[in-house]
Amino acid sequence: MSTTQTPLIACTHCDTVHRRVAMQEAAQARCVRCETVLYRGSRWQVGHWQAVVLAVLILFLIANGFPIVSLSLAGQTVQPTFPDALLLIWQQGYWELSVLAGLVGFWLPLFQLLFQLWALRCIAARRRPNDFALGLRVLRHLQHWSMTSVLFLGIVVAIVKFSGFGDLHLKVGIYAFLLLCFLLTALSRIDHMRLWLWAEDAGMVMTTPTLQSNQEHCACESCGLVQALGPSHCLRCHATLHKRRPNARARSLAFLATAIVLYIPANVLPMMELRSLVMAGEHTIIGGVIQLWELGSWDLALIVFVASVVVPITKILALSVLNLQSRWRGDRIQQQRNRLYDMVELIGQWSMLDVFVVVLMAALANFPGVSQIIPGPAAISFGLVVVLTMLAAESYDPRSAWDQSKRGQVTVSTVSL
C-alpha cells in the first residue's frame, strides 16, 4: 500500500481498500474484487434529506397517534392505535411480547429518525458536537432493528382477518402508515456510513490518515475510517477497533443454535388463543395461514407463509452454510456467499410479521364479554427466533473468508462505477 492521504474506503465484505472518488447522481461505486456496493451518488443534498426526515417523523407520529381502524361489534367499538395494542397486551400480562414489539415497531424507529435528523442538521450547519461520533455509532445499530414496514404488513394481515368480523372502517393511521413505508424505503439510503461520508466532504471530520507502504490497515466498522492497524480505538470515532470481529463464527453459531431450539416451540405451540361467546380455539402459525386461505386471501396467506415459515428456515440454512462451509474456493464462490449473506440481512426482519399480527389482533378483538384474543406461548418464542437469527447474521464476518485468498496484500484500487 503506497503512502497516501487520499480519502479511502474499505469494502465491508472483503476488506479491499479503494480510493473514494466523486459520484454522479444515482451512480454506484462497487468493489473491484467482490462487486459489493460501497456507496451511491445522490440527486439530493443534505438539506433535501433533512426535509424528508422531518416529514417522515411527522408521518410516524400521525401513524402511531391516530387510530388504524374502527371496528364495531355488539354495540361496542374499538379504534386502536399501535401503542394502544402494546399497552393492552402489557395489561394482559404479556410484558415480554409488548416490550419486544414496542422496541422494533415504535421506539427504535422513532430514535432512528431523531438521530438521522440530528446528524443531518449538524452536517448541514457544518457543526460537529462532541457526541457526534457516539450518535452515529448508536444510529448504526438502530437502523438494523427498525421494522415499520413489517408492522404495516402486519396491520394489513390483521385487518383482512377481521374483515367479516364486524363493521370495519379504515382510519387515518392506516393511510399514514402506507405513506410512511414508501418514504422509509427512500430514507434507507441515509445510513451511518453515508452520514460519515457527508461529514468528510463537509470537512467536519478527519479523512484517511497517512499510510506507509506495505503498512497493514484496519477499517473501523463504526465510521469506516481506514487507518493503520495498531491502536485499540478508532482515531476518528473512538470505537473499539478490530481487524476482524472477535470470535465471529463461534458467536454466530451460538445464536443460530439457540434460534433452532426455540423454533420448535414457535411452530408447535399456539401463536394465539381466541375466546368468544360461541367458540374458543388456538391457532399455530400454520393455522393462521390456513385461516387466511379459507377467507379467500390467498395472497396474504402466501405472504404470511413466506415470512413466518420460508424466511426463518432460509435464514437458518443460509447462516449454517456460511459458517460451516467457509473454506476458500475462489473469488467467484465467495462472491456468491457474499450475495447469500446480503440476502439474509435483507430478509432478516420480515419474520417479525406474525408477532405484530398477534399484537394487533389482540387489540382488534378486545370486546369485553364478547370476544378476546390472547397471545400464545409461541409468540415470544418466535420473536426471539427472529432476534437471534438477526444477531447471528450481525456476528458473522464475511471478510474472514476472503483472508484465505492466496492473493496476499491487497493494494489500493479505484472503485468500479
Steps between C-alpha positions, in 0.01 A plus 500: 500500500654828395526813706176692455275765650224442246165418666474121509214260553521129581252243377294362786488155336859434391700787658644618168607864530391749234556864427176689545405695188227752425171340396245600241133510590349154559831329416644215709857432604575128515790305642742392227550165670163375629261747325336612824342847482726736696298821476254676269463842352193704591292751308415675825718706728514477878235770538254306283547183704452702817156607377412139411596374846292772664199406283547132585520582870170691485337213308634253756336691785170522307506128417552404863286771655180452298280187481579245232148367458159519663332167575147475642338184642202442730463870577868543585766678296878480513731746325850383593833660426818295504602638843149405624563141388834493682340632818221241480725195483714651777187519719418140405832397654701444181753772574785319320304503174396862556860610557632308196231625260519851644875523457519391135166650396500835681794607717796400282347644178422822690854530634643420156309792346603734782867406467488535122341844525754610762797376294374663179448831682857484631641428152289770334626754756857359476499476879639194673386461862708295742256210488478486119699174476300341783172595332601338171617186681155475657336559160707218351325251730154658483467474122508117508218470753238745375206303360230749403447341157450158660254657745297647213472159334392357835227762520374399154492131596314573824242715321435228241446243774237725661338617178187288559504521879304824535450845358856602405615839368853617418628802691772761460770283656498235228546758222782666692672160537464437126666828406758451774617171347570663162699783656695265728608302194662813358640593841674163536788641291588743780689255717785577739767450232334748263492755783871448572583553132298822495679612817832432324392704198394784730845503663351420843699185571843365417545299183742214443827553689833444325571130440853389423593245235405142592350620829217275615171686515184467705160644412277614787160331482331797668622787282687331211830682557792311345798527736817320597453186706628544854288730721219336695254781424406681179681828444177668384203360694684331791313171453684180592709400201536143372656371181225238502203446730627295796364143524264577212426143398457370858259779592304465177463124545399544865219741407398272214487186716282677757267621224463144368401375847239775542363451150348166606260638767436801276338267245350235729344718771202732432578849372175639639180394674154621394226523764141598417143428611451232237844345459855472630804380313873519459696578185856409410698678228380254235146529638508874436613442142217251444247746645610772257473254212146400605404868517593525131813709560740256335747781425532600865507133600797455269673810643452380858621150409812640337572744787427256782619167359715542189703799619604359842598165350688675219690717748595200713617297202688792342679594821590135557654480153691826547644397835571134430606517133765770524791334318643716222383395155581804293368851445192390309374268775570758769308763304201265504541460876502877533172521310356229725604701805343817355178308442495381863544856626229628263229251600601469865237727655200382297449195721371738770174521301313239705595668828350829384188323372438343842545834679264682262235227503496511879406867478242453221321217682487680835121490560450424871240229550480429126843406367864508593830389345783398732860465374622142519837373626627465143486877445795588723691189386459600137600858576818376667576283196490813283724691741751215531530441126557873447769496770655195332515691170653808668762283674612336175800670338506454118852644481651199679438268205685735265806484729558146375570626149855448380508840335680646800504871582232689310613836364294816481264484201267741330133415540298357213218731389 
